Amino acid sequence: MTIQEAQNQVDTWINTTGVRYFNELTNLGILMEEVGELSRLMVRTYGEQSFKDSDKGKELSDEMADVLWVLICLANQTGVNLTEALEKNFAKKNLRDQDRHKNNEKLQ
């Protein structure tokens, strides 16, 4: 699936099954919640915190997909073509950071 196909499929789902998009600020809040859930699972999986019973059985892939879903909703609502945005972001990073990380002693 391409990014554009994902944007189209989310839009179709929202406008049929989901009825309509939540407003942009609501979706921003939902995005923060989903990032928090991903963070909680990452901290317990790769960090020092132990799992609580309520954390068990959750999958990183599902939490990441939740974050992506809401981000796609926000892009659709605000007219952002994520394919174009990502291409522009790669160009920016390739220009700005072409030597930055190679010269970072912390990464050697």
SETORKOL-806699 format. One record per residue (C-alpha): x, y, z; residue number from 0. Coordinates in steps of 0.05 Angstrom, whole numbers. Each point is the difference from the previous one (the first is absolute). Layout:
% residues N
<romi><u>X</u><v>Y</v><w>Z</w><num>NUM</num></romi>
...
END
This chain:
% residues 108
<romi><u>0</u><v>0</v><w>0</w><num>0</num></romi>
<romi><u>26</u><v>68</v><w>-18</w><num>1</num></romi>
<romi><u>-7</u><v>60</v><w>46</w><num>2</num></romi>
<romi><u>-51</u><v>30</v><w>-47</w><num>3</num></romi>
<romi><u>-40</u><v>-65</v><w>0</w><num>4</num></romi>
<romi><u>2</u><v>1</v><w>76</w><num>5</num></romi>
<romi><u>-26</u><v>72</v><w>0</w><num>6</num></romi>
<romi><u>-56</u><v>-20</v><w>-48</w><num>7</num></romi>
<romi><u>-19</u><v>-62</v><w>40</w><num>8</num></romi>
<romi><u>-2</u><v>38</v><w>65</w><num>9</num></romi>
<romi><u>-43</u><v>54</v><w>-32</w><num>10</num></romi>
<romi><u>-48</u><v>-52</v><w>-27</w><num>11</num></romi>
<romi><u>-5</u><v>-34</v><w>67</w><num>12</num></romi>
<romi><u>-11</u><v>65</v><w>38</w><num>13</num></romi>
<romi><u>-55</u><v>23</v><w>-48</w><num>14</num></romi>
<romi><u>-37</u><v>-66</v><w>2</w><num>15</num></romi>
<romi><u>12</u><v>-40</v><w>63</w><num>16</num></romi>
<romi><u>26</u><v>57</v><w>42</w><num>17</num></romi>
<romi><u>-55</u><v>48</v><w>-23</w><num>18</num></romi>
<romi><u>46</u><v>61</v><w>0</w><num>19</num></romi>
<romi><u>68</u><v>25</v><w>23</w><num>20</num></romi>
<romi><u>7</u><v>25</v><w>71</w><num>21</num></romi>
<romi><u>22</u><v>73</v><w>-3</w><num>22</num></romi>
<romi><u>74</u><v>14</v><w>-7</w><num>23</num></romi>
<romi><u>12</u><v>17</v><w>73</w><num>24</num></romi>
<romi><u>-36</u><v>-63</v><w>23</w><num>25</num></romi>
<romi><u>43</u><v>-41</v><w>-47</w><num>26</num></romi>
<romi><u>62</u><v>35</v><w>25</w><num>27</num></romi>
<romi><u>-18</u><v>-20</v><w>70</w><num>28</num></romi>
<romi><u>-14</u><v>-72</v><w>-23</w><num>29</num></romi>
<romi><u>68</u><v>0</v><w>-34</w><num>30</num></romi>
<romi><u>34</u><v>20</v><w>65</w><num>31</num></romi>
<romi><u>-37</u><v>-55</v><w>36</w><num>32</num></romi>
<romi><u>21</u><v>-52</v><w>-52</w><num>33</num></romi>
<romi><u>73</u><v>24</v><w>4</w><num>34</num></romi>
<romi><u>-5</u><v>-7</v><w>75</w><num>35</num></romi>
<romi><u>-24</u><v>-72</v><w>-6</w><num>36</num></romi>
<romi><u>57</u><v>-15</v><w>-48</w><num>37</num></romi>
<romi><u>49</u><v>33</v><w>48</w><num>38</num></romi>
<romi><u>-26</u><v>-40</v><w>59</w><num>39</num></romi>
<romi><u>9</u><v>-66</v><w>-37</w><num>40</num></romi>
<romi><u>70</u><v>20</v><w>-26</w><num>41</num></romi>
<romi><u>22</u><v>19</v><w>71</w><num>42</num></romi>
<romi><u>-24</u><v>-66</v><w>27</w><num>43</num></romi>
<romi><u>29</u><v>-41</v><w>-58</w><num>44</num></romi>
<romi><u>67</u><v>34</v><w>-8</w><num>45</num></romi>
<romi><u>7</u><v>41</v><w>63</w><num>46</num></romi>
<romi><u>6</u><v>-16</v><w>73</w><num>47</num></romi>
<romi><u>-74</u><v>3</v><w>19</w><num>48</num></romi>
<romi><u>-36</u><v>-65</v><w>13</w><num>49</num></romi>
<romi><u>-66</u><v>-19</v><w>-33</w><num>50</num></romi>
<romi><u>-66</u><v>11</v><w>36</w><num>51</num></romi>
<romi><u>-56</u><v>-49</v><w>-12</w><num>52</num></romi>
<romi><u>-35</u><v>53</v><w>-43</w><num>53</num></romi>
<romi><u>61</u><v>4</v><w>-46</w><num>54</num></romi>
<romi><u>5</u><v>-74</v><w>-15</w><num>55</num></romi>
<romi><u>-22</u><v>-25</v><w>-68</w><num>56</num></romi>
<romi><u>9</u><v>67</v><w>-35</w><num>57</num></romi>
<romi><u>42</u><v>1</v><w>-63</w><num>58</num></romi>
<romi><u>47</u><v>54</v><w>-24</w><num>59</num></romi>
<romi><u>-25</u><v>-8</v><w>-72</w><num>60</num></romi>
<romi><u>-72</u><v>14</v><w>22</w><num>61</num></romi>
<romi><u>20</u><v>61</v><w>40</w><num>62</num></romi>
<romi><u>42</u><v>26</v><w>-58</w><num>63</num></romi>
<romi><u>-59</u><v>-11</v><w>-48</w><num>64</num></romi>
<romi><u>-45</u><v>39</v><w>47</w><num>65</num></romi>
<romi><u>48</u><v>59</v><w>-2</w><num>66</num></romi>
<romi><u>5</u><v>-5</v><w>-76</w><num>67</num></romi>
<romi><u>-76</u><v>-3</v><w>-7</w><num>68</num></romi>
<romi><u>-12</u><v>64</v><w>39</w><num>69</num></romi>
<romi><u>58</u><v>35</v><w>-35</w><num>70</num></romi>
<romi><u>-32</u><v>-19</v><w>-67</w><num>71</num></romi>
<romi><u>-66</u><v>27</v><w>25</w><num>72</num></romi>
<romi><u>33</u><v>67</v><w>16</w><num>73</num></romi>
<romi><u>34</u><v>2</v><w>-67</w><num>74</num></romi>
<romi><u>-65</u><v>-13</v><w>-36</w><num>75</num></romi>
<romi><u>-36</u><v>53</v><w>40</w><num>76</num></romi>
<romi><u>52</u><v>53</v><w>-12</w><num>77</num></romi>
<romi><u>13</u><v>-15</v><w>-74</w><num>78</num></romi>
<romi><u>70</u><v>-28</v><w>10</w><num>79</num></romi>
<romi><u>24</u><v>-50</v><w>-52</w><num>80</num></romi>
<romi><u>45</u><v>-44</v><w>43</w><num>81</num></romi>
<romi><u>37</u><v>-28</v><w>-60</w><num>82</num></romi>
<romi><u>21</u><v>69</v><w>-22</w><num>83</num></romi>
<romi><u>14</u><v>21</v><w>71</w><num>84</num></romi>
<romi><u>45</u><v>-60</v><w>12</w><num>85</num></romi>
<romi><u>37</u><v>10</v><w>-66</w><num>86</num></romi>
<romi><u>13</u><v>73</v><w>19</w><num>87</num></romi>
<romi><u>23</u><v>-22</v><w>69</w><num>88</num></romi>
<romi><u>50</u><v>-49</v><w>-30</w><num>89</num></romi>
<romi><u>27</u><v>56</v><w>-45</w><num>90</num></romi>
<romi><u>7</u><v>46</v><w>60</w><num>91</num></romi>
<romi><u>35</u><v>-52</v><w>42</w><num>92</num></romi>
<romi><u>46</u><v>-21</v><w>-57</w><num>93</num></romi>
<romi><u>22</u><v>72</v><w>-10</w><num>94</num></romi>
<romi><u>4</u><v>21</v><w>73</w><num>95</num></romi>
<romi><u>26</u><v>-64</v><w>30</w><num>96</num></romi>
<romi><u>44</u><v>-29</v><w>-54</w><num>97</num></romi>
<romi><u>62</u><v>3</v><w>44</w><num>98</num></romi>
<romi><u>-30</u><v>16</v><w>68</w><num>99</num></romi>
<romi><u>-8</u><v>-71</v><w>25</w><num>100</num></romi>
<romi><u>64</u><v>-26</v><w>-32</w><num>101</num></romi>
<romi><u>38</u><v>53</v><w>39</w><num>102</num></romi>
<romi><u>-35</u><v>-13</v><w>66</w><num>103</num></romi>
<romi><u>50</u><v>-33</v><w>46</w><num>104</num></romi>
<romi><u>-56</u><v>-26</v><w>43</w><num>105</num></romi>
<romi><u>-23</u><v>-45</v><w>-57</w><num>106</num></romi>
<romi><u>68</u><v>-29</v><w>-16</w><num>107</num></romi>
END
